[in-house]
Amino acid sequence: MSNNPSWTAEAEAKLKEIPFFVRPAARKKIEKFAQEQGVNEITVEIYDLAKKQFG
């Protein structure tokens, strides 16, 4: 059983802006980033930090 971080509605909405064919990979990367930061909820702030890191 995995313990993936939860997503706020706002962060989910931003994820939906990513093209659907790369969305699963992006979600995984962002969740991994959040876990590495010790965060268990993905907010818009975490989403933006992760996106900055991955370019």
VMD Tcl script that builds the backbone (N, CA, C; Angstrom):
set m [mol new atoms 165]
animate dup $m
set s [atomselect $m all]
$s set {name element resname resid chain x y z} {
  {N N MET 1 A 0.855 -1.204 0.000}
  {CA C MET 1 A 0.000 0.000 0.000}
  {C C MET 1 A 0.886 1.246 0.000}
  {N N SER 2 A 0.628 2.157 -0.907}
  {CA C SER 2 A 1.429 3.384 -0.970}
  {C C SER 2 A 0.742 4.468 -0.150}
  {N N ASN 3 A 1.538 5.368 0.383}
  {CA C ASN 3 A 0.942 6.477 1.125}
  {C C ASN 3 A 1.229 7.772 0.385}
  {N N ASN 4 A 0.592 7.893 -0.769}
  {CA C ASN 4 A 0.764 9.091 -1.580}
  {C C ASN 4 A 0.158 10.291 -0.873}
  {N N PRO 5 A 0.784 11.449 -1.051}
  {CA C PRO 5 A 0.219 12.667 -0.449}
  {C C PRO 5 A -1.155 12.972 -1.039}
  {N N SER 6 A -1.986 13.642 -0.261}
  {CA C SER 6 A -3.276 14.084 -0.789}
  {C C SER 6 A -3.075 15.402 -1.539}
  {N N TRP 7 A -4.021 15.725 -2.374}
  {CA C TRP 7 A -3.955 16.938 -3.199}
  {C C TRP 7 A -5.083 17.872 -2.798}
  {N N THR 8 A -4.770 19.161 -2.673}
  {CA C THR 8 A -5.848 20.132 -2.461}
  {C C THR 8 A -6.576 20.303 -3.799}
  {N N ALA 9 A -7.792 20.808 -3.732}
  {CA C ALA 9 A -8.578 21.012 -4.951}
  {C C ALA 9 A -7.855 21.958 -5.910}
  {N N GLU 10 A -7.205 22.986 -5.337}
  {CA C GLU 10 A -6.501 23.971 -6.169}
  {C C GLU 10 A -5.326 23.324 -6.899}
  {N N ALA 11 A -4.578 22.474 -6.191}
  {CA C ALA 11 A -3.433 21.804 -6.809}
  {C C ALA 11 A -3.911 20.823 -7.888}
  {N N GLU 12 A -5.012 20.109 -7.617}
  {CA C GLU 12 A -5.591 19.203 -8.614}
  {C C GLU 12 A -5.960 19.982 -9.876}
  {N N ALA 13 A -6.539 21.165 -9.685}
  {CA C ALA 13 A -6.943 21.990 -10.824}
  {C C ALA 13 A -5.721 22.382 -11.661}
  {N N LYS 14 A -4.630 22.724 -10.998}
  {CA C LYS 14 A -3.409 23.082 -11.723}
  {C C LYS 14 A -2.853 21.875 -12.467}
  {N N LEU 15 A -2.938 20.700 -11.848}
  {CA C LEU 15 A -2.468 19.478 -12.499}
  {C C LEU 15 A -3.235 19.242 -13.801}
  {N N LYS 16 A -4.509 19.588 -13.796}
  {CA C LYS 16 A -5.348 19.386 -14.987}
  {C C LYS 16 A -4.946 20.296 -16.142}
  {N N GLU 17 A -4.126 21.327 -15.859}
  {CA C GLU 17 A -3.628 22.194 -16.938}
  {C C GLU 17 A -2.514 21.509 -17.728}
  {N N ILE 18 A -1.923 20.466 -17.133}
  {CA C ILE 18 A -0.848 19.727 -17.806}
  {C C ILE 18 A -1.497 18.808 -18.845}
  {N N PRO 19 A -0.923 18.709 -20.042}
  {CA C PRO 19 A -1.509 17.815 -21.060}
  {C C PRO 19 A -1.703 16.408 -20.497}
  {N N PHE 20 A -2.851 15.803 -20.819}
  {CA C PHE 20 A -3.230 14.528 -20.214}
  {C C PHE 20 A -2.199 13.427 -20.403}
  {N N PHE 21 A -1.456 13.458 -21.505}
  {CA C PHE 21 A -0.531 12.360 -21.781}
  {C C PHE 21 A 0.732 12.408 -20.926}
  {N N VAL 22 A 1.032 13.542 -20.298}
  {CA C VAL 22 A 2.174 13.604 -19.373}
  {C C VAL 22 A 1.727 13.739 -17.918}
  {N N ARG 23 A 0.427 13.871 -17.728}
  {CA C ARG 23 A -0.103 14.105 -16.377}
  {C C ARG 23 A 0.268 13.009 -15.372}
  {N N PRO 24 A 0.131 11.721 -15.726}
  {CA C PRO 24 A 0.486 10.689 -14.730}
  {C C PRO 24 A 1.940 10.781 -14.283}
  {N N ALA 25 A 2.847 11.020 -15.205}
  {CA C ALA 25 A 4.267 11.148 -14.862}
  {C C ALA 25 A 4.488 12.399 -14.001}
  {N N ALA 26 A 3.827 13.485 -14.351}
  {CA C ALA 26 A 3.957 14.728 -13.589}
  {C C ALA 26 A 3.429 14.527 -12.167}
  {N N ARG 27 A 2.293 13.857 -12.046}
  {CA C ARG 27 A 1.710 13.597 -10.724}
  {C C ARG 27 A 2.698 12.795 -9.863}
  {N N LYS 28 A 3.276 11.763 -10.451}
  {CA C LYS 28 A 4.245 10.928 -9.719}
  {C C LYS 28 A 5.442 11.751 -9.249}
  {N N LYS 29 A 5.976 12.577 -10.154}
  {CA C LYS 29 A 7.141 13.408 -9.818}
  {C C LYS 29 A 6.805 14.378 -8.693}
  {N N ILE 30 A 5.646 15.006 -8.777}
  {CA C ILE 30 A 5.247 15.988 -7.764}
  {C C ILE 30 A 5.021 15.292 -6.427}
  {N N GLU 31 A 4.389 14.106 -6.446}
  {CA C GLU 31 A 4.169 13.362 -5.205}
  {C C GLU 31 A 5.497 12.934 -4.587}
  {N N LYS 32 A 6.440 12.496 -5.423}
  {CA C LYS 32 A 7.762 12.096 -4.935}
  {C C LYS 32 A 8.465 13.312 -4.319}
  {N N PHE 33 A 8.385 14.456 -5.000}
  {CA C PHE 33 A 8.969 15.695 -4.487}
  {C C PHE 33 A 8.380 16.022 -3.105}
  {N N ALA 34 A 7.055 15.935 -2.989}
  {CA C ALA 34 A 6.383 16.247 -1.723}
  {C C ALA 34 A 6.863 15.308 -0.620}
  {N N GLN 35 A 6.963 14.024 -0.935}
  {CA C GLN 35 A 7.421 13.054 0.059}
  {C C GLN 35 A 8.843 13.365 0.505}
  {N N GLU 36 A 9.704 13.735 -0.447}
  {CA C GLU 36 A 11.080 14.088 -0.105}
  {C C GLU 36 A 11.140 15.325 0.789}
  {N N GLN 37 A 10.149 16.204 0.647}
  {CA C GLN 37 A 10.091 17.411 1.486}
  {C C GLN 37 A 9.412 17.127 2.820}
  {N N GLY 38 A 8.916 15.907 3.002}
  {CA C GLY 38 A 8.213 15.556 4.233}
  {C C GLY 38 A 6.813 16.143 4.301}
  {N N VAL 39 A 6.226 16.372 3.141}
  {CA C VAL 39 A 4.905 16.995 3.056}
  {C C VAL 39 A 3.888 15.915 2.703}
  {N N ASN 40 A 2.737 15.916 3.375}
  {CA C ASN 40 A 1.738 14.902 3.044}
  {C C ASN 40 A 0.481 15.485 2.407}
  {N N GLU 41 A 0.535 16.768 2.067}
  {CA C GLU 41 A -0.552 17.370 1.293}
  {C C GLU 41 A 0.053 18.266 0.223}
  {N N ILE 42 A -0.357 18.048 -1.006}
  {CA C ILE 42 A 0.159 18.852 -2.109}
  {C C ILE 42 A -0.749 20.052 -2.301}
  {N N THR 43 A -0.159 21.215 -2.052}
  {CA C THR 43 A -0.862 22.487 -2.227}
  {C C THR 43 A -0.336 23.131 -3.505}
  {N N VAL 44 A -0.910 24.245 -3.875}
  {CA C VAL 44 A -0.435 24.985 -5.045}
  {C C VAL 44 A 1.035 25.368 -4.852}
  {N N GLU 45 A 1.407 25.724 -3.614}
  {CA C GLU 45 A 2.795 26.109 -3.334}
  {C C GLU 45 A 3.754 24.948 -3.605}
  {N N ILE 46 A 3.404 23.774 -3.116}
  {CA C ILE 46 A 4.244 22.588 -3.339}
  {C C ILE 46 A 4.287 22.261 -4.825}
  {N N TYR 47 A 3.139 22.348 -5.473}
  {CA C TYR 47 A 3.051 22.102 -6.918}
  {C C TYR 47 A 4.009 23.025 -7.672}
  {N N ASP 48 A 3.973 24.317 -7.331}
  {CA C ASP 48 A 4.831 25.297 -8.011}
  {C C ASP 48 A 6.312 25.036 -7.727}
  {N N LEU 49 A 6.642 24.694 -6.482}
  {CA C LEU 49 A 8.036 24.373 -6.127}
  {C C LEU 49 A 8.513 23.170 -6.935}
  {N N ALA 50 A 7.683 22.146 -7.006}
  {CA C ALA 50 A 8.059 20.936 -7.747}
  {C C ALA 50 A 8.243 21.264 -9.224}
  {N N LYS 51 A 7.331 22.038 -9.780}
  {CA C LYS 51 A 7.437 22.403 -11.205}
  {C C LYS 51 A 8.705 23.191 -11.482}
  {N N LYS 52 A 9.053 24.092 -10.581}
  {CA C LYS 52 A 10.296 24.859 -10.742}
  {C C LYS 52 A 11.505 23.933 -10.768}
  {N N GLN 53 A 11.492 22.951 -9.872}
  {CA C GLN 53 A 12.625 22.033 -9.795}
  {C C GLN 53 A 12.757 21.194 -11.067}
  {N N PHE 54 A 11.636 20.814 -11.667}
  {CA C PHE 54 A 11.688 19.945 -12.849}
  {C C PHE 54 A 11.742 20.735 -14.149}
  {N N GLY 55 A 11.543 22.038 -14.053}
  {CA C GLY 55 A 11.660 22.884 -15.235}
  {C C GLY 55 A 10.472 22.868 -16.140}
}
mol reanalyze $m
mol bondsrecalc $m
mol representation Tube
mol addrep $m
